[in-house]
């Protein structure tokens, strides 16, 4: 009822404002009402109305910081960012140290990729702002935009020194240290927080994030376990622990961690999707689908969940149904190579060769360094008996993945199929040099004994020559 009353008041306010515009009725709108009117039009994508309201608002309240910021937001939405900057500069001439104006100016410069100007604005805001960790974080993001990862890392550290709970700063710091090759050497930086307070759940949590970034998942789990032992309701630590356990293949424990997150945070698309992924890995596909679908009900745009449903249906050989859900995911994220490949695989299983080949082509353009795409795409032609086309696709893949042994072994298979035995032997020698043990895959393609014996003789000779 309260919400309905609020909406009724809002509609009445807009009616009065539009009557004022039409008839120039004598009506006074206070500053708060003007802001509400601007926000209403902005939310309903009536940007010209919003701009008119903001302009009238500044005529009545020329020194209003809030209305100035609202007007600059409208101008940005109208792709008039330069005008927004000019407006802020005019107001800053009168109130040069206002932190809100400076932060808004910095944010718009960042949108325009004018990172140097953004840093200048943010640094000016630092002197007079309360939540300084957020400003340091914004400066870090601007340095990151310039590709200056070490400078960005220093800003994120400043943010964390002020607020150890600034998760955005923690993640971006780990990313910048990773990019600049300093993540491993920074462990001592994170360790110092634990040395200062061994019973700080946040210090252990931060250490877990770094170990996770370093792919040291056992150590990450240990750190998250310390965090949750100190605070059993630390939901982010439970969630990240689940992710680390998934990477370790401990799916039942990961599921328990995700369910713990759900108990504490309640329903969210992300938590439901991760619970679904754990059930999927545990081969409990019906439960996995149930949780993926719960995620989509909360957020129709959550493409990872649609993809999860499609994968589960594919694992049940329900290919037509799988294509429907995979295409839903693809529609929401059309540049995802995994989605294109999954669609390609499913289309092939239903006999739609043209659609399958088109999807593999898209996948290869999205992620040309994924050998699985080239292997599966070439296999479509091989299984149709088109060995030359299979070889051509594989060669294109090898240009992108020149050190992938499995692709060389697959090349041996295709060359033998086409009768190019000399080329097959040359390709086999390269594959054996890259990964000798990988030769076992060849025998899956050639079940007949004479071919197996011939291959074995070549492989054994290679072994003898390279002792």
C-alpha positions as CSV (number, residue, x, y, z in Angstrom):
1,X,0.0,0.0,0.0
2,X,2.8,2.4,0.9
3,X,4.4,1.8,-2.5
4,X,1.1,2.4,-4.3
5,X,0.7,5.7,-2.3
6,X,4.2,6.7,-3.3
7,X,3.5,6.1,-7.0
8,X,0.2,8.0,-6.7
9,X,2.1,11.0,-5.3
10,X,4.7,10.8,-8.0
11,X,2.0,10.8,-10.7
12,X,0.4,13.8,-9.2
13,X,3.7,15.6,-9.0
14,X,4.4,14.9,-12.7
15,X,0.8,16.0,-13.6
16,X,1.4,19.3,-11.8
17,X,4.7,19.8,-13.5
18,X,3.3,19.2,-17.0
19,X,0.4,21.5,-16.3
20,X,3.0,24.1,-15.2
21,X,4.9,23.7,-18.5
22,X,1.7,23.8,-20.6
23,X,-0.1,26.7,-18.9
24,X,2.7,28.3,-17.0
25,X,0.5,27.9,-13.9
26,X,1.9,29.6,-10.8
27,X,3.3,26.6,-8.9
28,X,6.4,26.4,-6.9
29,X,8.4,23.1,-6.9
30,X,11.0,22.8,-4.1
31,X,14.5,21.3,-4.8
32,X,13.6,17.8,-3.7
33,X,10.5,17.8,-6.0
34,X,12.6,19.0,-9.0
35,X,15.1,16.2,-8.5
36,X,12.2,13.7,-8.2
37,X,10.8,15.0,-11.5
38,X,14.2,14.8,-13.3
39,X,14.7,11.2,-12.0
40,X,11.2,10.2,-13.1
41,X,11.7,11.3,-16.7
42,X,15.2,9.8,-16.8
43,X,13.9,6.5,-15.6
44,X,11.2,6.5,-18.2
45,X,13.7,7.4,-20.9
46,X,12.1,10.8,-21.6
47,X,15.4,12.6,-21.8
48,X,14.2,15.8,-23.4
49,X,11.6,16.2,-20.6
50,X,14.3,15.4,-18.0
51,X,16.6,18.0,-19.5
52,X,13.9,20.6,-19.5
53,X,13.1,19.9,-15.9
54,X,16.8,20.1,-14.9
55,X,17.2,23.4,-16.7
56,X,14.1,24.9,-15.0
57,X,15.4,23.4,-11.7
58,X,18.7,25.3,-12.1
59,X,16.9,28.5,-12.9
60,X,15.1,28.2,-9.6
61,X,18.1,26.8,-7.6
62,X,21.2,28.0,-9.4
63,X,23.6,26.7,-6.7
64,X,22.1,23.2,-6.3
65,X,24.8,20.6,-6.5
66,X,22.2,17.8,-6.7
67,X,20.3,19.3,-9.7
68,X,23.6,20.1,-11.4
69,X,24.7,16.5,-11.1
70,X,21.3,15.2,-12.3
71,X,21.5,17.5,-15.3
72,X,25.0,16.3,-16.1
73,X,23.7,12.7,-16.0
74,X,20.9,13.5,-18.4
75,X,23.4,15.2,-20.8
76,X,25.6,12.1,-20.7
77,X,22.6,9.9,-21.5
78,X,21.9,12.2,-24.4
79,X,25.5,11.7,-25.6
80,X,26.3,15.3,-24.8
81,X,29.2,14.5,-22.4
82,X,31.2,17.6,-23.4
83,X,28.2,19.7,-22.4
84,X,28.0,17.9,-19.1
85,X,31.7,18.6,-18.4
86,X,31.1,22.3,-19.3
87,X,28.2,22.5,-16.9
88,X,30.3,20.9,-14.1
89,X,33.2,23.3,-14.8
90,X,30.9,26.3,-14.6
91,X,29.6,25.2,-11.2
92,X,33.1,24.3,-10.0
93,X,34.2,27.9,-10.8
94,X,31.8,28.9,-8.0
95,X,32.3,25.9,-5.7
96,X,35.8,24.7,-6.7
97,X,36.3,22.1,-3.9
98,X,32.9,20.4,-4.0
99,X,33.7,16.6,-3.9
100,X,30.4,15.5,-5.5
101,X,31.0,17.7,-8.5
102,X,34.6,16.6,-8.8
103,X,33.6,12.9,-8.5
104,X,30.9,13.3,-11.2
105,X,33.4,15.1,-13.4
106,X,35.9,12.3,-13.0
107,X,33.3,9.6,-13.8
108,X,32.4,11.4,-17.0
109,X,36.0,11.8,-18.1
110,X,36.4,8.0,-17.5
111,X,33.4,7.4,-19.7
112,X,35.1,9.4,-22.4
113,X,38.4,7.5,-21.8
114,X,40.0,10.8,-20.7
115,X,41.8,9.1,-17.9
116,X,44.4,11.8,-17.1
117,X,41.6,14.4,-16.6
118,X,39.7,11.8,-14.5
119,X,42.6,11.3,-12.2
120,X,43.1,15.0,-11.8
121,X,39.4,15.4,-10.8
122,X,39.4,12.4,-8.4
123,X,42.6,13.6,-6.7
124,X,41.1,17.0,-6.1
125,X,38.0,15.3,-4.6
126,X,40.1,13.3,-2.1
127,X,40.7,16.3,0.2
128,X,37.1,16.8,1.0
129,X,35.4,13.4,0.7
130,X,34.4,11.0,3.4
131,X,34.5,7.6,1.6
132,X,38.1,8.0,0.5
133,X,38.5,4.3,-0.3
134,X,36.0,4.6,-3.1
135,X,37.9,7.6,-4.6
136,X,41.2,5.7,-4.4
137,X,39.4,2.8,-6.2
138,X,38.2,5.2,-8.9
139,X,41.7,6.6,-9.4
140,X,42.9,3.0,-9.7
141,X,40.4,2.3,-12.4
142,X,41.5,5.4,-14.3
143,X,45.2,4.3,-14.1
144,X,44.1,0.8,-15.3
145,X,42.4,2.5,-18.2
146,X,45.8,4.0,-19.1
147,X,47.4,0.6,-18.9
148,X,49.4,1.7,-15.8
149,X,48.8,-1.4,-13.7
150,X,51.5,-0.8,-11.1
151,X,50.1,2.7,-10.4
152,X,46.6,1.3,-10.3
153,X,47.7,-1.3,-7.8
154,X,49.1,1.4,-5.5
155,X,45.7,3.1,-5.5
156,X,43.8,-0.1,-4.8
157,X,46.2,-0.7,-1.8
158,X,45.3,2.7,-0.5
159,X,41.6,1.8,-0.8
160,X,42.2,-1.5,1.1
161,X,44.2,0.2,3.8
162,X,41.2,2.4,4.6
163,X,38.5,-0.3,4.0
164,X,39.5,-4.0,4.0
165,X,36.0,-4.8,2.9
166,X,36.2,-3.0,-0.4
167,X,35.8,-6.1,-2.6
168,X,36.1,-4.3,-5.9
169,X,39.5,-2.9,-4.9
170,X,40.6,-6.4,-3.7
171,X,39.6,-8.0,-7.0
172,X,41.1,-5.3,-9.2
173,X,44.3,-5.2,-7.1
174,X,44.7,-9.0,-7.6
175,X,44.1,-8.5,-11.4
176,X,46.7,-5.7,-11.7
177,X,49.3,-7.6,-9.7
178,X,48.6,-10.6,-11.9
179,X,49.0,-8.6,-15.2
180,X,52.2,-6.9,-14.0
181,X,53.6,-10.3,-12.8
182,X,53.8,-9.3,-9.2
183,X,50.9,-11.3,-7.7
184,X,53.1,-14.1,-6.2
185,X,55.6,-11.6,-4.7
186,X,52.6,-9.7,-3.1
187,X,51.6,-12.6,-0.8
188,X,53.7,-10.9,1.9
189,X,51.5,-7.8,1.5
190,X,48.4,-9.8,2.2
191,X,50.1,-11.8,5.0
192,X,50.8,-8.6,6.9
193,X,47.1,-8.1,7.6
194,X,47.0,-11.5,9.2
195,X,50.1,-10.8,11.2
196,X,48.4,-7.6,12.5
197,X,45.2,-9.5,13.4
198,X,45.2,-13.3,13.0
199,X,41.5,-13.3,13.9
200,X,40.5,-11.0,11.1
201,X,38.2,-13.0,8.8
202,X,38.7,-10.3,6.1
203,X,42.5,-10.7,6.2
204,X,42.1,-14.5,5.6
205,X,39.5,-13.8,2.9
206,X,41.8,-11.5,1.0
207,X,44.6,-14.0,1.2
208,X,42.2,-16.6,-0.3
209,X,41.4,-14.3,-3.2
210,X,45.1,-14.1,-4.1
211,X,45.7,-17.8,-3.8
212,X,42.7,-18.3,-6.0
213,X,44.2,-16.0,-8.6
214,X,47.4,-17.9,-8.4
215,X,45.5,-21.1,-9.1
216,X,46.6,-22.4,-5.7
217,X,43.2,-23.7,-4.9
218,X,44.1,-25.9,-1.9
219,X,45.7,-22.9,-0.2
220,X,42.7,-20.7,-1.2
221,X,40.3,-23.2,0.5
222,X,42.4,-23.2,3.6
223,X,42.3,-19.4,3.8
224,X,38.5,-19.3,3.2
225,X,38.1,-22.0,5.9
226,X,39.9,-19.8,8.4
227,X,37.7,-16.9,7.4
228,X,34.5,-18.9,7.9
229,X,35.8,-20.4,11.1
230,X,36.1,-16.9,12.5
231,X,32.8,-15.8,11.1
232,X,30.4,-18.7,10.1
233,X,28.1,-16.2,8.4
234,X,30.8,-14.7,6.0
235,X,28.8,-15.5,2.9
236,X,31.4,-14.2,0.4
237,X,34.0,-16.5,1.9
238,X,31.7,-19.5,1.6
239,X,30.9,-18.6,-2.0
240,X,34.5,-18.2,-3.0
241,X,35.4,-21.4,-1.2
242,X,32.8,-23.1,-3.3
243,X,34.5,-21.8,-6.5
244,X,37.9,-23.0,-5.3
245,X,36.5,-26.5,-4.5
246,X,34.9,-26.7,-7.9
247,X,38.4,-26.1,-9.4
248,X,39.7,-28.9,-7.3
249,X,36.9,-31.3,-8.5
250,X,35.5,-31.5,-5.0
251,X,32.0,-31.0,-6.2
252,X,30.1,-32.3,-3.2
253,X,32.0,-29.9,-0.9
254,X,31.5,-27.1,-3.3
255,X,27.8,-27.7,-3.3
256,X,27.8,-27.6,0.5
257,X,29.6,-24.2,0.4
258,X,27.2,-22.8,-2.2
259,X,24.2,-24.0,-0.1
260,X,25.7,-22.3,2.9
261,X,25.9,-19.0,0.9
262,X,22.2,-19.5,0.0
263,X,21.3,-20.0,3.6
264,X,22.9,-16.7,4.5
265,X,22.2,-14.4,1.5
266,X,18.9,-15.9,0.2
267,X,18.1,-16.3,-3.4
268,X,20.2,-14.8,-6.2
269,X,20.7,-15.8,-9.8
270,X,24.5,-16.2,-9.2
271,X,24.1,-18.5,-6.2
272,X,21.4,-20.6,-7.9
273,X,23.5,-20.9,-11.0
274,X,26.6,-22.1,-9.1
275,X,24.4,-24.6,-7.1
276,X,23.2,-25.8,-10.5
277,X,26.8,-26.1,-11.8
278,X,27.8,-28.2,-8.7
279,X,24.8,-30.6,-9.3
280,X,25.7,-30.8,-13.0
281,X,29.3,-31.9,-12.1
282,X,27.8,-34.5,-9.6
283,X,25.7,-35.9,-12.6
284,X,22.5,-34.9,-10.8
285,X,21.2,-33.3,-13.9
286,X,17.5,-32.9,-13.0
287,X,18.5,-31.0,-9.8
288,X,21.0,-29.0,-11.9
289,X,18.3,-28.0,-14.4
290,X,16.0,-27.1,-11.5
291,X,18.5,-24.6,-10.0
292,X,19.5,-23.2,-13.4
293,X,15.8,-22.5,-14.0
294,X,15.5,-20.9,-10.6
295,X,18.2,-18.5,-11.7
296,X,16.5,-17.6,-14.9
297,X,13.2,-16.9,-13.1
298,X,15.0,-14.3,-10.9
299,X,16.9,-12.8,-13.9
300,X,15.8,-13.6,-17.5
301,X,19.0,-12.0,-18.7
302,X,21.3,-14.4,-16.8
303,X,22.7,-16.2,-19.8
304,X,25.0,-18.5,-17.8
305,X,21.9,-20.2,-16.4
306,X,20.2,-20.7,-19.8
307,X,23.5,-22.2,-21.0
308,X,23.6,-24.5,-18.0
309,X,20.1,-25.8,-18.8
310,X,21.2,-26.4,-22.4
311,X,24.4,-28.3,-21.3
312,X,22.4,-30.5,-19.0
313,X,19.9,-31.4,-21.7
314,X,22.8,-32.1,-24.1
315,X,24.3,-34.5,-21.5
316,X,20.9,-36.3,-21.5
317,X,21.0,-36.5,-25.4
318,X,18.0,-34.2,-25.6
319,X,19.6,-32.3,-28.4
320,X,16.6,-30.4,-29.8
321,X,15.7,-29.1,-26.4
322,X,19.3,-28.3,-25.7
323,X,19.5,-26.1,-28.9
324,X,16.5,-24.1,-27.7
325,X,18.2,-23.2,-24.4
326,X,21.7,-22.7,-25.8
327,X,20.3,-20.3,-28.4
328,X,18.7,-18.3,-25.5
329,X,22.1,-18.0,-23.9
330,X,23.7,-17.1,-27.2
331,X,21.1,-14.4,-27.9
332,X,22.1,-12.7,-24.6
333,X,25.9,-13.1,-25.1
334,X,26.5,-13.4,-28.8
335,X,30.3,-13.2,-28.5
336,X,30.8,-16.2,-26.2
337,X,32.8,-18.9,-28.0
338,X,31.7,-21.5,-25.5
339,X,28.0,-20.9,-26.4
340,X,28.7,-21.0,-30.2
341,X,30.6,-24.3,-29.8
342,X,27.9,-25.8,-27.7
343,X,25.3,-24.9,-30.3
344,X,27.6,-26.3,-33.1
345,X,27.9,-29.6,-31.2
346,X,24.2,-29.8,-30.7
347,X,23.3,-28.9,-34.2
348,X,25.6,-31.6,-35.5
349,X,24.0,-34.2,-33.2
350,X,20.6,-33.4,-34.8
351,X,22.1,-33.7,-38.3
352,X,22.0,-30.0,-39.1
353,X,25.4,-29.9,-40.7
354,X,25.1,-26.4,-42.3
355,X,24.0,-24.8,-39.0
356,X,26.7,-26.8,-37.1
357,X,29.5,-25.6,-39.5
358,X,28.3,-22.0,-39.3
359,X,28.4,-22.1,-35.5
360,X,31.9,-23.6,-35.4
361,X,33.0,-20.9,-37.7
362,X,31.6,-18.3,-35.3
363,X,33.2,-20.0,-32.4
364,X,36.6,-20.0,-34.1
365,X,36.4,-16.3,-34.7
366,X,35.5,-15.6,-31.1
367,X,38.3,-17.8,-29.6
368,X,40.8,-19.0,-32.2
369,X,43.1,-20.4,-29.6
370,X,40.7,-23.0,-28.3
371,X,41.9,-26.3,-29.8
372,X,38.7,-28.1,-29.0
373,X,36.8,-25.9,-31.5
374,X,39.2,-26.8,-34.3
375,X,39.2,-30.5,-33.3
376,X,35.4,-30.8,-33.2
377,X,34.8,-28.7,-36.3
378,X,37.3,-30.7,-38.4
379,X,35.7,-33.9,-37.1
380,X,32.4,-33.0,-38.7
381,X,34.1,-33.2,-42.1
382,X,36.1,-36.3,-41.2
383,X,33.0,-38.2,-40.2
384,X,31.4,-37.2,-43.6
385,X,34.5,-38.6,-45.4
386,X,35.7,-35.2,-46.5
387,X,39.3,-35.7,-45.4
388,X,40.7,-32.8,-47.4
389,X,38.3,-30.3,-45.7
390,X,39.0,-31.8,-42.3
391,X,42.8,-31.4,-42.9
392,X,42.3,-27.8,-44.0
393,X,40.3,-26.8,-40.9
394,X,42.9,-28.6,-38.7
395,X,45.8,-26.7,-40.4
396,X,44.0,-23.4,-39.8
397,X,43.7,-24.5,-36.1
398,X,47.4,-25.4,-35.9
399,X,48.3,-21.9,-37.1
400,X,46.5,-20.6,-34.0
401,X,47.6,-23.4,-31.6
402,X,51.1,-24.5,-32.9
403,X,52.1,-26.4,-29.8
404,X,48.9,-28.5,-29.3
405,X,49.9,-32.2,-29.5
406,X,46.4,-33.5,-29.7
407,X,45.8,-31.5,-32.9
408,X,49.0,-33.1,-34.5
409,X,47.8,-36.6,-33.6
410,X,44.4,-35.8,-35.1
411,X,46.2,-34.6,-38.2
412,X,47.8,-38.1,-38.4
413,X,44.3,-39.6,-38.4
414,X,43.0,-37.4,-41.2
415,X,46.1,-37.8,-43.3
416,X,45.9,-41.6,-43.1
417,X,42.2,-41.3,-44.0
418,X,43.2,-39.4,-47.1
419,X,46.0,-41.8,-48.1
420,X,48.8,-39.3,-47.4
421,X,50.9,-41.8,-45.4
422,X,54.3,-40.0,-45.8
423,X,52.8,-36.8,-44.5
424,X,51.1,-38.7,-41.7
425,X,54.4,-40.1,-40.5
426,X,56.0,-36.6,-40.5
427,X,53.0,-35.3,-38.5
428,X,53.3,-38.3,-36.1
429,X,56.9,-37.5,-35.3
430,X,56.0,-33.9,-34.5
431,X,53.2,-35.1,-32.2
432,X,55.5,-37.6,-30.4
433,X,58.0,-34.9,-29.8
434,X,55.4,-32.7,-28.2
435,X,53.7,-35.3,-26.1
436,X,54.8,-38.9,-26.5
437,X,52.2,-40.4,-24.1
438,X,49.4,-38.8,-26.2
439,X,49.8,-41.4,-29.0
440,X,47.3,-43.7,-27.3
441,X,44.5,-41.6,-28.8
442,X,45.4,-42.9,-32.3
443,X,44.3,-46.4,-31.5
444,X,40.7,-45.2,-30.8
445,X,40.5,-44.2,-34.5
446,X,42.1,-47.4,-35.9
447,X,40.6,-50.4,-34.2
448,X,42.0,-52.8,-37.0
449,X,45.1,-54.6,-36.0
450,X,47.3,-54.1,-39.1
451,X,47.0,-50.3,-38.9
452,X,47.7,-50.5,-35.1
453,X,50.8,-52.6,-35.7
454,X,52.1,-50.3,-38.3
455,X,51.6,-47.3,-36.1
456,X,53.2,-49.1,-33.1
457,X,56.3,-49.9,-35.1
458,X,56.8,-46.2,-36.0
459,X,56.2,-45.2,-32.4
460,X,58.5,-47.8,-31.0
461,X,61.2,-46.8,-33.5
462,X,60.8,-43.1,-32.4
463,X,61.2,-44.3,-28.7
464,X,64.4,-46.2,-29.5
465,X,65.9,-43.3,-31.4
466,X,65.2,-40.8,-28.7
467,X,66.4,-42.8,-25.7
